[in-house]
Amino acid sequence: MLFLDSLVTLNLARLNLNQQGMMLLGSWAVLNLVVGWWRSCRNQGQSRYFWQMNAYWNVINFFLAIAGYWNALQTSVSLMSLQESIIAQYRIEKIYLFNAALDVAYVVGGFYLMERARRNPSHAPRWQGFGKAIILQGTWLMIFDWVMWWLQTDITAQIVAKINRAL
């Protein structure tokens, strides 16, 4: 019974970490939405587009945070078997790793827009502003996803250690 109690505790740790992560992501999104819209209305040129893209980008982050938080709330860990727990744990790790790789693509896309601005002077302020915003958002998300992955791997290590002790 001790093993099952420990497994529930570890599953709760995974869900709690996801809830905290989604709260952080949601807070980042709301901050960027409010500041982005406010600053885009008060600036011109490249700066206006920078703040505008920050707001646009974080509409998606906000809905992802809500969905992730809701999913964590809806998961019942008391009924999860060892196999289901391990699958759920590895699934969340893979999600964060995939997202971190996607974040690298965002940053590269931001640099592409910066280069496009250099080659297309007629729309340079837009491309520079959008590019800088995407680089900022992609970098923040990359750090977020890597940290969340790293913290989740600690929970995985605890589950594996429990299994090894039980054997």
C-alpha positions in Angstrom: 0.0 0.0 0.0 2.9 2.3 0.7 4.0 2.0 -2.9 0.5 3.0 -4.2 0.4 6.0 -1.8 3.8 7.1 -3.1 2.6 6.7 -6.7 -0.4 8.9 -6.0 1.9 11.4 -4.4 4.2 11.4 -7.5 1.2 11.7 -9.8 0.0 14.6 -7.8 3.4 16.2 -8.0 3.3 16.0 -11.8 -0.2 17.5 -12.0 0.7 20.2 -9.4 3.8 21.1 -11.4 1.8 21.3 -14.6 -0.8 23.5 -12.9 1.9 25.9 -11.6 3.5 25.9 -15.1 0.2 26.8 -16.7 -0.4 29.5 -14.2 3.0 31.0 -15.0 2.3 30.7 -18.7 -1.1 32.2 -18.3 0.3 35.1 -16.2 3.0 35.8 -18.9 0.3 35.8 -21.5 -2.0 38.2 -19.7 0.9 40.5 -18.9 1.9 40.5 -22.6 -1.6 40.9 -23.8 -2.3 44.0 -21.6 1.1 45.6 -22.1 1.3 44.6 -25.8 -2.0 46.2 -26.7 -1.4 49.3 -24.5 2.1 49.9 -25.9 1.1 49.1 -29.5 -1.5 51.9 -29.3 1.1 54.4 -28.0 4.0 53.6 -30.4 4.8 53.9 -34.1 6.9 51.9 -36.5 9.0 49.0 -35.4 8.1 49.4 -31.7 4.3 49.4 -32.5 4.7 46.1 -34.4 6.9 44.6 -31.7 4.2 45.2 -29.0 1.4 44.2 -31.4 3.0 40.8 -32.1 3.6 40.2 -28.4 -0.1 40.7 -27.8 -1.1 38.5 -30.8 1.3 35.7 -29.7 0.0 35.6 -26.2 -3.6 35.1 -27.2 -2.5 31.6 -28.1 -0.4 31.2 -25.0 -3.4 32.2 -22.9 -5.7 29.6 -24.4 -2.9 26.9 -24.2 -2.4 27.8 -20.5 -6.2 27.5 -19.8 -6.4 24.2 -21.6 -3.3 22.8 -19.8 -4.5 23.9 -16.4 -8.0 22.5 -17.1 -6.5 19.2 -18.2 -4.4 19.0 -15.0 -7.5 19.7 -12.9 -9.6 17.0 -14.7 -7.0 14.2 -14.2 -7.8 11.8 -11.4 -4.6 10.2 -10.1 -6.0 8.0 -7.4 -7.2 5.5 -10.0 -4.1 5.5 -12.1 -2.1 2.2 -12.3 1.6 2.1 -12.3 1.6 1.6 -16.1 -0.8 4.6 -16.6 1.4 6.7 -14.3 4.5 6.0 -16.2 2.8 6.6 -19.6 1.4 9.9 -18.3 4.8 10.9 -17.0 6.7 10.2 -20.2 3.9 11.8 -22.2 4.3 15.1 -20.4 8.1 15.0 -20.8 7.7 14.4 -24.5 5.3 17.3 -24.8 7.7 19.7 -23.2 10.6 18.4 -25.3 8.6 18.8 -28.5 7.5 22.3 -27.5 11.1 23.2 -26.8 12.1 22.1 -30.3 9.2 24.0 -31.7 10.4 27.1 -29.7 13.8 26.9 -31.5 11.8 27.0 -34.8 10.0 30.2 -33.6 13.3 31.9 -32.8 14.7 30.9 -36.2 11.5 32.3 -37.7 12.0 35.5 -35.9 15.5 35.8 -37.2 14.1 35.1 -40.7 11.8 38.1 -40.3 14.6 40.3 -39.2 16.5 39.3 -42.4 13.4 39.8 -44.5 13.2 43.4 -43.1 16.8 44.0 -44.2 15.9 42.9 -47.8 12.5 44.5 -48.0 12.8 48.1 -46.8 9.2 49.1 -47.6 7.9 46.8 -44.8 11.1 46.8 -42.7 9.5 48.2 -39.5 6.8 45.6 -39.5 9.2 42.7 -40.1 11.7 43.9 -37.6 9.1 44.5 -34.9 7.4 41.1 -35.5 10.8 39.4 -35.7 12.0 40.8 -32.4 8.8 39.9 -30.7 8.9 36.3 -32.0 12.5 36.0 -30.9 11.6 37.2 -27.4 8.5 35.0 -27.1 10.2 31.9 -28.6 13.2 32.3 -26.3 11.0 32.7 -23.2 8.9 29.7 -24.2 12.1 27.7 -24.9 13.4 28.4 -21.4 9.9 27.7 -19.9 9.6 24.3 -21.7 13.2 23.2 -20.9 12.7 24.1 -17.2 9.4 22.3 -17.1 10.9 19.2 -18.8 13.8 19.2 -16.4 11.5 19.4 -13.4 9.3 16.6 -14.8 12.3 14.4 -15.3 12.9 14.6 -11.5 9.5 13.2 -10.9 10.2 10.4 -13.5 13.5 9.6 -11.6 11.5 9.3 -8.4 9.0 6.9 -10.0 11.8 4.8 -11.4 13.5 4.7 -8.0 10.3 3.6 -6.3 9.9 0.8 -8.9 13.5 -0.3 -8.4 13.1 -0.4 -4.6 9.9 -2.4 -4.9 11.6 -5.0 -7.1 
